[in-house]
Amino acid sequence: MKLQAVVLGASGLVGSFVVAELLQRDEYDGIKLLVRQPLDIQHPKLSQIVVDWDRLDQYHEIFSNVRDVYCCLGTTIKKAGSQEQFRKVDYDYPVRAAQLAQEQGVSQFLVVSAMGADPSSRVFYNRTKGEVEDKLSTIGLPAVHLFRPSLLLGQRQEKRLGEQWGAKFMTTFDFLFRGKGIKYRAIPARVVARAMVNIAIKRPTGVHIYPNDVIHILGLV
């Protein structure tokens, strides 16, 4: 039986690779993208739905007859403009999407989180990521897969100078990240995307957390 998937955050770094990966997989014959504005991509398997993320409830039927939801939503405080707006993108939207997915019978919710996710962290970013992980784990979906990558490698549409310098450093000195340090290695976004799709196809149930070093392995299969 062919599968249907929904991708949230398809215009982002990991999300764009998730879309590319899904289009190559014979297991899927339908991929829906929830977007703020249409993306410059066309494919027979692909449909794009322009949504108002603040009124996500209006699009609940999008999740019907869907098995897998890939959530790659994410921003920065600088781009969002405030902590409140950042939390809306990184917490409110994923949680509401997961709730709608659960109501429509979706089997799996796969999420790009962060290596430092911790609901008790003093760092706002890490705390928000940890809180959304905790909330997603209690919604009642048959399977929730939480991916915690380190610094992502790849060409973003927008410039993030901090990430660019970090990526340059970590790729130059990648040979230093061995032994216990391997879990901190920078990781190509395409590897994260492939790891997510590989897990979805295997379809383990329950709540699972995938640290950076495990994602490296899963994405190279």
C-alpha positions as CSV (number, residue, x, y, z in Angstrom):
1,M,0.0,0.0,0.0
2,K,1.4,3.4,-1.0
3,L,1.9,6.0,1.7
4,Q,0.8,9.6,2.1
5,A,3.0,12.1,4.0
6,V,2.7,15.7,5.1
7,V,5.8,17.9,5.4
8,L,5.9,21.0,7.6
9,G,8.8,23.4,7.0
10,A,9.5,22.2,3.5
11,S,11.3,25.5,2.6
12,G,13.9,25.0,5.3
13,L,17.2,23.3,5.2
14,V,16.2,19.9,6.5
15,G,12.7,20.1,5.2
16,S,13.8,20.6,1.6
17,F,15.9,17.5,1.8
18,V,13.1,15.5,3.3
19,V,10.9,16.5,0.4
20,A,13.6,15.4,-2.1
21,E,14.1,12.1,-0.2
22,L,10.4,11.3,-0.2
23,L,10.0,12.0,-3.9
24,Q,12.7,9.4,-4.5
25,R,11.1,6.7,-2.4
26,D,8.7,4.2,-4.0
27,E,6.9,3.7,-0.7
28,Y,5.3,7.1,-1.0
29,D,2.9,8.2,-3.7
30,G,1.6,11.4,-2.2
31,I,3.4,14.2,-0.4
32,K,1.6,17.3,0.9
33,L,3.5,20.4,1.7
34,L,2.1,23.0,4.1
35,V,3.6,26.3,3.1
36,R,3.3,30.0,3.6
37,Q,3.8,30.6,-0.1
38,P,4.2,28.2,-3.0
39,L,7.7,26.7,-3.5
40,D,9.4,26.5,-6.9
41,I,9.1,22.7,-7.1
42,Q,6.8,20.5,-9.1
43,H,6.3,16.7,-9.1
44,P,3.4,14.3,-9.9
45,K,3.5,13.1,-6.2
46,L,3.5,16.6,-4.8
47,S,0.8,19.0,-3.7
48,Q,1.3,22.3,-2.0
49,I,-1.2,23.8,0.4
50,V,-0.8,27.5,1.3
51,V,-1.9,27.8,5.0
52,D,-2.2,30.5,7.6
53,W,-0.3,28.9,10.5
54,D,-2.2,30.9,13.0
55,R,-5.4,29.3,11.8
56,L,-4.1,25.8,11.4
57,D,-7.4,24.3,12.6
58,Q,-9.0,25.3,9.4
59,Y,-6.8,22.8,7.5
60,H,-7.4,19.7,9.7
61,E,-8.6,17.6,6.7
62,I,-5.1,17.8,5.2
63,F,-4.0,15.3,7.8
64,S,-6.7,12.7,6.9
65,N,-5.5,9.5,5.1
66,V,-1.9,10.4,6.0
67,R,0.4,8.0,7.8
68,D,3.5,10.1,8.4
69,V,4.0,13.8,9.3
70,Y,7.5,15.3,9.0
71,C,7.9,18.4,11.1
72,C,10.9,20.5,10.1
73,L,9.6,23.8,11.4
74,G,12.2,26.1,13.0
75,T,13.5,29.7,13.1
76,T,15.8,31.9,15.0
77,I,15.0,34.6,17.6
78,K,16.7,37.1,15.3
79,K,14.5,36.1,12.3
80,A,11.3,35.7,14.4
81,G,11.9,39.1,16.0
82,S,11.1,38.1,19.6
83,Q,11.1,35.1,21.9
84,E,7.3,35.1,21.7
85,Q,7.3,34.8,18.0
86,F,10.1,32.2,18.1
87,R,8.1,30.1,20.5
88,K,5.1,30.3,18.2
89,V,7.0,28.8,15.3
90,D,9.0,26.2,17.3
91,Y,6.4,25.2,19.9
92,D,2.9,26.3,19.1
93,Y,2.8,25.3,15.4
94,P,4.3,21.8,15.8
95,V,2.1,21.0,18.8
96,R,-1.1,22.1,17.1
97,A,-0.1,20.2,14.0
98,A,0.5,17.1,16.1
99,Q,-2.8,17.4,17.8
100,L,-4.6,17.6,14.5
101,A,-2.6,14.7,13.1
102,Q,-3.6,12.6,16.1
103,E,-7.2,13.5,15.7
104,Q,-7.1,12.4,12.0
105,G,-5.4,9.1,12.7
106,V,-1.8,9.8,11.7
107,S,0.5,7.0,12.7
108,Q,3.9,8.8,13.0
109,F,5.1,12.3,13.8
110,L,8.8,12.9,13.0
111,V,10.4,16.1,14.3
112,V,13.7,17.9,13.9
113,S,14.6,19.0,17.4
114,A,18.0,20.1,18.7
115,M,21.0,18.4,20.4
116,G,20.6,20.6,23.5
117,A,16.9,20.1,24.0
118,D,16.1,20.2,27.7
119,P,12.9,21.6,29.3
120,S,14.9,22.6,32.4
121,S,17.6,24.4,30.5
122,R,18.4,28.1,31.3
123,V,18.9,28.7,27.6
124,F,15.6,29.8,26.0
125,Y,16.2,27.9,22.7
126,N,17.1,24.6,24.3
127,R,14.3,25.0,26.9
128,T,11.7,25.6,24.1
129,K,13.0,22.5,22.2
130,G,12.8,20.4,25.3
131,E,9.3,21.6,26.1
132,V,8.0,20.8,22.7
133,E,9.5,17.4,22.8
134,D,7.8,16.7,26.1
135,K,4.4,18.0,24.8
136,L,4.6,16.0,21.6
137,S,5.3,12.9,23.6
138,T,2.0,13.1,25.5
139,I,-0.4,13.9,22.7
140,G,-1.2,10.2,22.0
141,L,0.2,9.6,18.6
142,P,1.2,5.9,18.0
143,A,4.8,7.0,17.2
144,V,6.8,10.2,17.9
145,H,10.4,10.4,16.6
146,L,12.5,13.2,18.0
147,F,15.8,13.9,16.0
148,R,18.5,15.9,17.8
149,P,21.1,16.9,15.3
150,S,24.2,19.0,16.0
151,L,25.1,21.9,13.8
152,L,23.4,21.4,10.4
153,L,25.5,21.6,7.2
154,G,24.0,22.8,4.0
155,Q,23.1,25.9,2.0
156,R,20.3,27.8,3.6
157,Q,18.1,30.3,1.7
158,E,18.8,32.9,4.4
159,K,22.2,33.8,5.8
160,R,23.0,32.8,9.4
161,L,26.5,34.1,9.9
162,G,27.0,32.3,13.2
163,E,26.1,29.0,11.7
164,Q,28.3,29.6,8.7
165,W,31.3,30.3,10.9
166,G,30.5,27.3,13.1
167,A,30.1,25.1,10.1
168,K,33.4,26.2,8.7
169,F,35.2,25.5,12.0
170,M,33.5,22.1,12.5
171,T,34.2,20.8,9.0
172,T,37.8,22.0,9.1
173,F,38.4,20.3,12.4
174,D,36.0,17.4,12.0
175,F,38.9,15.0,12.6
176,L,38.9,16.1,16.2
177,F,35.4,14.9,16.9
178,R,36.2,11.3,17.6
179,G,35.5,9.0,20.6
180,K,33.2,10.8,23.1
181,G,33.3,13.9,20.9
182,I,31.6,12.2,17.9
183,K,28.2,13.1,19.2
184,Y,29.0,16.8,18.6
185,R,30.0,16.4,14.9
186,A,28.3,18.7,12.5
187,I,25.9,16.8,10.3
188,P,24.7,17.4,6.7
189,A,21.0,18.2,6.6
190,R,20.5,15.6,3.8
191,V,21.8,12.9,6.3
192,V,19.2,14.1,8.9
193,A,16.5,13.9,6.2
194,R,17.4,10.5,5.1
195,A,17.5,9.2,8.7
196,M,14.0,10.5,9.3
197,V,12.6,8.8,6.2
198,N,14.5,5.6,7.0
199,I,12.9,5.5,10.4
200,A,9.5,6.3,9.1
201,I,9.6,3.3,6.7
202,K,10.7,1.0,9.5
203,R,7.7,2.3,11.5
204,P,8.7,1.6,15.2
205,T,6.0,2.6,17.6
206,G,6.3,4.6,20.8
207,V,8.4,7.7,21.6
208,H,12.0,7.6,20.4
209,I,14.9,10.1,20.7
210,Y,17.7,10.0,18.1
211,P,20.9,11.8,19.2
212,N,23.4,13.2,16.7
213,D,25.7,10.3,16.5
214,V,22.8,7.9,15.9
215,I,21.4,10.2,13.2
216,H,24.8,10.0,11.4
217,I,24.4,6.2,11.3
218,L,20.8,6.1,10.3
219,G,21.2,8.6,7.5
220,L,24.0,6.7,5.9
221,V,22.1,3.5,5.4
